[in-house]
Amino acid sequence: MKIASEKVVALTYCLTVDGKVEDQTTKENPLEFIFGLGYLLPKFEANIEGKEPGDSFEFTLAPEDGYGVYEKEAVVDLPKNIFEIDGKIQDDLLVVGNVIPMMNQAGGVMPGKVLEVTEDKVKMDFNHALAGKTLNFKGEIVSVRDATDKELTDGLHGERAAHNCGGNCSECGGGCH
């Protein structure tokens, strides 16, 4: 069976960035997703569409086709007092390198990386960790099958129902997978 819309795909991959392995899966624990529903980067899906179990793949995605270009505007200084809980600053949370889930004006969750902490401000980077990076993927298709009606409604592991996405993961910032 070939990879096409609404098929459940299991695959292995190795993602390298700047010559370092950034992420990988194995045949024993492959990445499994429903093709065509926005779980993966669109250009990733375009590069594996039509492949069958046993087919291998290798391709490179430019930053524009991956997690976007690095935006200086996404690095912001926030008042330190917004990190107060019950009137106290959570100092163990405000550690350089920590990634903290923050809420945007629309109510969506955006992870922000702490870059610097001063007496009254916290500098955070809201760019994706791989923004501005060229992504190199190599892997193999493990299996392809039809998705069940329940999987199409709820997702493979109930992630749509759990996040109340209504079947459109873009509504919750893509956090369904």
C-alpha positions, 0 to 999 in steps of 0.5 A, spaced: 500 500 500 502 506 498 502 513 502 496 517 501 491 521 504 488 518 511 493 512 511 497 511 517 504 511 516 509 508 520 517 510 519 524 510 521 528 517 521 534 520 523 534 527 523 541 531 522 542 538 523 549 541 522 552 534 522 549 532 529 543 527 530 538 531 532 532 526 533 531 519 530 526 513 531 527 505 530 523 500 527 522 497 534 519 504 536 517 508 529 514 514 528 506 513 526 502 518 524 496 519 519 498 522 513 495 528 510 492 531 516 497 536 518 501 532 523 508 533 520 511 538 516 508 539 509 514 538 505 516 532 509 510 529 507 511 531 500 517 527 500 514 521 502 508 521 499 507 515 494 512 510 498 511 503 500 513 499 506 521 498 505 522 504 501 527 508 503 528 516 503 533 521 504 532 529 503 533 536 505 529 541 508 531 548 507 529 553 513 523 556 510 520 548 509 522 546 516 521 550 522 521 557 519 527 562 519 530 565 525 526 571 527 529 576 531 522 579 533 521 573 537 526 574 542 523 579 547 524 581 554 518 580 559 517 583 566 519 578 571 513 579 575 509 575 570 512 569 573 510 570 580 505 564 583 502 566 589 506 573 590 513 569 589 518 568 583 519 561 581 527 562 581 528 554 579 523 556 573 527 562 571 534 558 569 537 560 562 536 554 557 529 552 560 523 552 556 517 554 559 510 554 556 507 561 555 500 563 553 499 568 547 494 573 547 490 568 543 490 563 549 495 558 545 501 555 548 508 557 546 514 554 548 519 560 550 526 558 552 529 563 557 536 566 554 537 571 560 534 573 567 536 580 570 533 583 576 526 585 573 526 582 566 526 575 563 529 575 555 525 569 552 526 566 545 519 564 542 523 561 535 522 554 534 529 550 537 530 548 529 528 555 526 533 557 521 536 550 521 537 546 515 534 539 516 537 533 513 532 526 513 534 519 512 529 513 513 525 508 511 517 506 511 515 501 515 508 500 514 502 503 511 495 502 512 488 505 512 486 509 518 480 507 521 474 512 522 475 512 529 483 514 528 480 519 523 476 522 528 480 522 534 487 521 532 491 515 533 492 516 540 486 520 542 490 526 541 485 530 537 479 528 542 484 530 548 486 537 545 479 538 543 482 540 536 475 538 532 479 535 527 484 541 525 490 541 529 492 548 526 486 550 531 491 549 537 497 551 534 499 544 532 500 541 539 496 535 537 502 530 536 
